[in-house]
Amino acid sequence: MTLEAAAGVLAEMRHASSETHTVHLVNPSRLKWEIVARVISSRLQLRVVPFSDWLERLESFLEFAGHAGEGMTRARKILPFLRGVEYMNKRSGLAMGHPEVSIKLALNASPTLAHGGQDIQVSEEIISQWIVYWRRKGLLQSVRRASL
C-alpha cells in the first residue's frame, strides 16, 4: 500500500465505530514474504536464507568475534529481540511472527480497503520504489554482501 493510500484509509477510518476504539490498518491484499524477499534480494544482490539459519550464523559469528567493534555491540543488543522474532515465526503464519488481527472493522470503515484495487496492492514496482527511497535517504549505504 502506498503512503498516499494508507493516509486515505486512515482518513476514512476517522469516524469508525468500535467498542474498543481500535481499528487495524492492515492491507487485506496480502503479499507473500517470499516475493518481497526475492525482489529486495535481487535489487540489493543479496542471498536469501531462512531466518533461523541467519540467526544461527549471526550468533556463531558474534561468539567467534568476541567483543570487538561497535557493530558487534549493536548486534548483541538486538539478539534477544531477534530470538523473540524466531520464536514468534514458529507460531505464526505471518512474516516476523505478527499475530492475525481482525480487519472486519477496518473493511467496514474504509471503502478503499473493502474494495481493494491498485491503490492498496503491493507490487514488485512498489517494493523497488521502497529501495530507491531507502537509498536516497542513506539507509542502505552500508549494505554489502555478508560473509556470515
Phi and psi in degrees as a GROMACS rama.xvg file:
@    title "Ramachandran Plot"
@    xaxis  label "Phi"
@    yaxis  label "Psi"
@TYPE xy
-73.7493  161.646  THR-2
-59.7791  -40.5668  LEU-3
-62.4467  -42.5535  GLU-4
-65.4171  -43.0454  ALA-5
-62.1129  -41.1491  ALA-6
-62.7822  -41.1586  ALA-7
-63.3029  -41.1163  GLY-8
-64.027  -44.1527  VAL-9
-60.2517  -39.8605  LEU-10
-63.1401  -39.9643  ALA-11
-65.6093  -31.4484  GLU-12
-80.942  -6.97355  MET-13
-51.2731  -36.9501  ARG-14
-105.676  19.1179  HIS-15
-64.1958  139.817  ALA-16
-104.194  126.676  SER-17
-152.914  137.539  SER-18
-61.5116  -33.1492  GLU-19
-91.1799  -4.929  THR-20
59.1253  31.3503  HIS-21
-129.646  128.253  THR-22
-130.178  129.148  VAL-23
-88.7701  122.902  HIS-24
-87.3924  93.149  LEU-25
-128.718  135.239  VAL-26
-72.6141  117.179  ASN-27
-72.3777  -13.4211  PRO-28
-94.0089  84.6992  SER-29
-75.5955  148.484  ARG-30
-124.238  132.183  LEU-31
-64.2979  139.521  LYS-32
-56.4616  -34.5146  TRP-33
-58.2583  -36.1153  GLU-34
-69.6756  -46.3093  ILE-35
-59.8999  -47.6112  VAL-36
-61.9507  -40.0802  ALA-37
-63.3407  -44.3812  ARG-38
-66.002  -47.7613  VAL-39
-62.8571  -45.0716  ILE-40
-64.3252  -36.0128  SER-41
-66.0053  -46.1788  SER-42
-68.2604  -32.7986  ARG-43
-99.1282  0.783262  LEU-44
54.8535  52.4656  GLN-45
-118.676  154.172  LEU-46
-92.9872  137.998  ARG-47
-92.6823  130.28  VAL-48
-129.562  154.808  VAL-49
-57.6397  143.021  PRO-50
-54.5746  -44.1185  PHE-51
-62.0572  -38.0319  SER-52
-65.3069  -44.0454  ASP-53
-61.5629  -44.2898  TRP-54
-64.2458  -41.434  LEU-55
-61.545  -42.288  GLU-56
-65.0367  -41.0007  ARG-57
-62.3292  -45.6313  LEU-58
-61.5686  -42.096  GLU-59
-64.3149  -42.468  SER-60
-61.9901  -44.8998  PHE-61
-65.6453  -36.5447  LEU-62
-64.602  -42.1216  GLU-63
-69.4137  -39.2757  PHE-64
-73.8348  -18.5467  ALA-65
72.1269  -140.083  GLY-66
-108.553  19.8381  HIS-67
-74.5676  130.962  ALA-68
83.9985  150.494  GLY-69
-64.8487  -37.4537  GLU-70
-60.8069  -37.7782  GLY-71
-66.3178  -40.1635  MET-72
-62.984  -44.2894  THR-73
-63.6837  -41.6596  ARG-74
-63.1294  -41.7155  ALA-75
-63.4265  -36.4437  ARG-76
-64.891  -31.4965  LYS-77
-95.1483  -0.662342  ILE-78
-55.8837  -44.3876  LEU-79
-59.716  -40.0382  PRO-80
-62.2475  -46.5473  PHE-81
-63.9863  -37.3245  LEU-82
-65.2224  -36.9303  ARG-83
-64.5196  -39.6152  GLY-84
-62.3996  -43.8063  VAL-85
-61.1934  -43.3213  GLU-86
-58.9639  -47.3041  TYR-87
-68.9591  -34.6007  MET-88
-57.7996  -34.8536  ASN-89
-74.6706  -14.6707  LYS-90
-112.228  -3.28925  ARG-91
-133.167  146.667  SER-92
-85.1337  -3.32662  GLY-93
-97.3098  154.644  LEU-94
-57.6429  143.42  ALA-95
59.8201  17.878  MET-96
72.7861  16.3485  GLY-97
-60.3488  141.776  HIS-98
-76.4924  154.78  PRO-99
-68.4269  134.435  GLU-100
-124.911  149.764  VAL-101
-74.9038  133.444  SER-102
-113.344  14.1968  ILE-103
-56.2045  -48.0749  LYS-104
-65.1804  -38.3762  LEU-105
-63.5611  -42.5269  ALA-106
-65.8441  -35.1478  LEU-107
-69.8528  -34.0339  ASN-108
-84.5241  -20.4211  ALA-109
-127.707  108.562  SER-110
-59.7528  -32.5369  PRO-111
-61.9201  -47.115  THR-112
-67.9279  -41.7858  LEU-113
-63.6444  -36.0084  ALA-114
-101.289  -2.74011  HIS-115
61.7894  -138.756  GLY-116
102.616  179.043  GLY-117
-59.4246  -31.275  GLN-118
-63.8608  -27.5875  ASP-119
-108.656  -2.75589  ILE-120
-73.4288  131.778  GLN-121
-95.102  122.074  VAL-122
-118.856  171.841  SER-123
-59.9073  -35.3974  GLU-124
-63.5546  -42.5686  GLU-125
-65.9313  -41.3472  ILE-126
-61.0359  -41.722  ILE-127
-62.3776  -36.9945  SER-128
-65.4528  -35.6211  GLN-129
-58.2415  -45.4958  TRP-130
-64.0489  -43.0187  ILE-131
-58.7463  -45.2256  VAL-132
-63.0705  -47.4053  TYR-133
-59.6187  -39.3554  TRP-134
-65.8234  -44.937  ARG-135
-60.6371  -34.6024  ARG-136
-84.3729  -0.791601  LYS-137
80.6094  14.5903  GLY-138
-80.6063  -13.0396  LEU-139
-117.273  19.4329  LEU-140
-62.2348  -33.6321  GLN-141
-99.1511  10.9921  SER-142
-72.9712  123.052  VAL-143
-148.646  165.298  ARG-144
-60.9844  126.513  ARG-145
-82.7455  149.878  ALA-146
-116.897  36.261  SER-147
